[in-house]
């Protein structure tokens, strides 16, 4: 099986939980309609949760034969999530 890596730029914003505590909200705008949103108590947790969400989305797109936009992997100071399948 051929392995491909998919790199997505993730937008992270501070979020407020219903209990009033501050957390973080992560989103991949290009895949929001597919459910690419996640929350976490910390930025790191939000990114870990996004990693899991993106793995599920990419697997589903591959299984259903839907196209995934090709992106070139690069080093960036912006938060990035890479999914390798």
Phi and psi restraints in degrees (value plus and minus 20) as a CYANA .aco file:
   2 UNK   PHI     -93.9   -53.9
   2 UNK   PSI     115.4   155.4
   3 UNK   PHI    -118.5   -78.5
   3 UNK   PSI     112.3   152.3
   4 UNK   PHI    -145.4  -105.4
   4 UNK   PSI     127.0   167.0
   5 UNK   PHI    -131.3   -91.3
   5 UNK   PSI     114.9   154.9
   6 UNK   PHI    -138.4   -98.4
   6 UNK   PSI     102.8   142.8
   7 UNK   PHI    -131.5   -91.5
   7 UNK   PSI     108.6   148.6
   8 UNK   PHI    -142.6  -102.6
   8 UNK   PSI     116.5   156.5
   9 UNK   PHI     -98.8   -58.8
   9 UNK   PSI     109.9   149.9
  10 UNK   PHI    -131.6   -91.6
  10 UNK   PSI     110.8   150.8
  11 UNK   PHI    -114.3   -74.3
  11 UNK   PSI     109.9   149.9
  12 UNK   PHI    -140.2  -100.2
  12 UNK   PSI     111.6   151.6
  13 UNK   PHI    -151.3  -111.3
  13 UNK   PSI     131.1   171.1
  14 UNK   PHI     -86.5   -46.5
  14 UNK   PSI     125.7   165.7
  15 UNK   PHI    -154.9  -114.9
  15 UNK   PSI     137.6   177.6
  16 UNK   PHI    -138.5   -98.5
  16 UNK   PSI     102.3   142.3
  17 UNK   PHI     -95.4   -55.4
  17 UNK   PSI     140.2   180.2
  18 UNK   PHI     -75.3   -35.3
  18 UNK   PSI     -46.7    -6.7
  19 UNK   PHI    -103.1   -63.1
  19 UNK   PSI     -17.7    22.3
  20 UNK   PHI      73.5   113.5
  20 UNK   PSI     -31.3     8.7
  21 UNK   PHI     -95.2   -55.2
  21 UNK   PSI     130.4   170.4
  22 UNK   PHI    -105.3   -65.3
  22 UNK   PSI     118.3   158.3
  23 UNK   PHI    -160.5  -120.5
  23 UNK   PSI    -181.1  -141.1
  24 UNK   PHI    -154.1  -114.1
  24 UNK   PSI     125.4   165.4
  25 UNK   PHI    -138.2   -98.2
  25 UNK   PSI     106.0   146.0
  26 UNK   PHI    -134.4   -94.4
  26 UNK   PSI     121.4   161.4
  27 UNK   PHI    -167.7  -127.7
  27 UNK   PSI     124.6   164.6
  28 UNK   PHI    -132.0   -92.0
  28 UNK   PSI      80.0   120.0
  29 UNK   PHI     -73.2   -33.2
  29 UNK   PSI     -58.1   -18.1
  30 UNK   PHI     -86.1   -46.1
  30 UNK   PSI     -40.0     0.0
  31 UNK   PHI    -139.8   -99.8
  31 UNK   PSI      -4.9    35.1
  32 UNK   PHI     -78.0   -38.0
  32 UNK   PSI     -59.9   -19.9
  33 UNK   PHI     -85.9   -45.9
  33 UNK   PSI     -37.5     2.5
  34 UNK   PHI    -112.5   -72.5
  34 UNK   PSI     -22.6    17.4
  35 UNK   PHI      81.1   121.1
  35 UNK   PSI      -1.2    38.8
  36 UNK   PHI    -100.6   -60.6
  36 UNK   PSI      47.7    87.7
  37 UNK   PHI    -156.6  -116.6
  37 UNK   PSI     127.7   167.7
  38 UNK   PHI    -174.9  -134.9
  38 UNK   PSI     138.0   178.0
  39 UNK   PHI    -146.1  -106.1
  39 UNK   PSI     143.1   183.1
  40 UNK   PHI    -184.7  -144.7
  40 UNK   PSI     140.0   180.0
  41 UNK   PHI     -92.2   -52.2
  41 UNK   PSI     -45.3    -5.3
  42 UNK   PHI    -150.5  -110.5
  42 UNK   PSI     146.4   186.4
  43 UNK   PHI     -78.8   -38.8
  43 UNK   PSI     -62.4   -22.4
  44 UNK   PHI     -82.6   -42.6
  44 UNK   PSI     -62.3   -22.3
  45 UNK   PHI     -86.2   -46.2
  45 UNK   PSI     -60.6   -20.6
  46 UNK   PHI     -80.9   -40.9
  46 UNK   PSI     -61.2   -21.2
  47 UNK   PHI     -87.8   -47.8
  47 UNK   PSI     -59.9   -19.9
  48 UNK   PHI     -82.2   -42.2
  48 UNK   PSI     -62.9   -22.9
  49 UNK   PHI     -84.9   -44.9
  49 UNK   PSI     -58.1   -18.1
  50 UNK   PHI     -84.9   -44.9
  50 UNK   PSI     -57.9   -17.9
  51 UNK   PHI     -75.4   -35.4
  51 UNK   PSI     -66.9   -26.9
  52 UNK   PHI     -83.3   -43.3
  52 UNK   PSI     -65.5   -25.5
  53 UNK   PHI     -80.7   -40.7
  53 UNK   PSI     -66.4   -26.4
  54 UNK   PHI     -85.3   -45.3
  54 UNK   PSI     -56.5   -16.5
  55 UNK   PHI     -79.7   -39.7
  55 UNK   PSI     -63.9   -23.9
  56 UNK   PHI     -85.9   -45.9
  56 UNK   PSI     -62.1   -22.1
  57 UNK   PHI     -84.8   -44.8
  57 UNK   PSI     -66.5   -26.5
  58 UNK   PHI     -83.7   -43.7
  58 UNK   PSI     -63.5   -23.5
  59 UNK   PHI     -79.2   -39.2
  59 UNK   PSI     -63.6   -23.6
  60 UNK   PHI     -84.5   -44.5
  60 UNK   PSI     -63.6   -23.6
  61 UNK   PHI     -82.2   -42.2
  61 UNK   PSI     -61.2   -21.2
  62 UNK   PHI     -85.3   -45.3
  62 UNK   PSI     -67.1   -27.1
  63 UNK   PHI     -82.4   -42.4
  63 UNK   PSI     -53.8   -13.8
  64 UNK   PHI    -112.7   -72.7
  64 UNK   PSI     -18.7    21.3
  65 UNK   PHI      52.7    92.7
  65 UNK   PSI      -2.4    37.6
  66 UNK   PHI    -103.0   -63.0
  66 UNK   PSI     123.5   163.5
  67 UNK   PHI     -90.1   -50.1
  67 UNK   PSI     127.8   167.8
  68 UNK   PHI    -138.8   -98.8
  68 UNK   PSI     105.3   145.3
  69 UNK   PHI     -78.7   -38.7
  69 UNK   PSI     112.0   152.0
  70 UNK   PHI    -100.1   -60.1
  70 UNK   PSI     113.2   153.2
  71 UNK   PHI    -147.5  -107.5
  71 UNK   PSI     126.7   166.7
  72 UNK   PHI    -107.7   -67.7
  72 UNK   PSI     106.9   146.9
  73 UNK   PHI     -87.6   -47.6
  73 UNK   PSI     117.1   157.1
  74 UNK   PHI    -171.2  -131.2
  74 UNK   PSI     141.6   181.6
  75 UNK   PHI    -106.0   -66.0
  75 UNK   PSI     111.4   151.4
  76 UNK   PHI    -165.0  -125.0
  76 UNK   PSI     131.7   171.7
  77 UNK   PHI    -102.6   -62.6
  77 UNK   PSI     -26.2    13.8
  78 UNK   PHI    -101.8   -61.8
  78 UNK   PSI     132.8   172.8
  79 UNK   PHI     -80.7   -40.7
  79 UNK   PSI     112.0   152.0
  80 UNK   PHI    -150.2  -110.2
  80 UNK   PSI     127.7   167.7
  81 UNK   PHI    -146.3  -106.3
  81 UNK   PSI     109.0   149.0
  82 UNK   PHI    -134.2   -94.2
  82 UNK   PSI     110.3   150.3
  83 UNK   PHI    -131.4   -91.4
  83 UNK   PSI     101.4   141.4
  84 UNK   PHI    -132.1   -92.1
  84 UNK   PSI     102.1   142.1
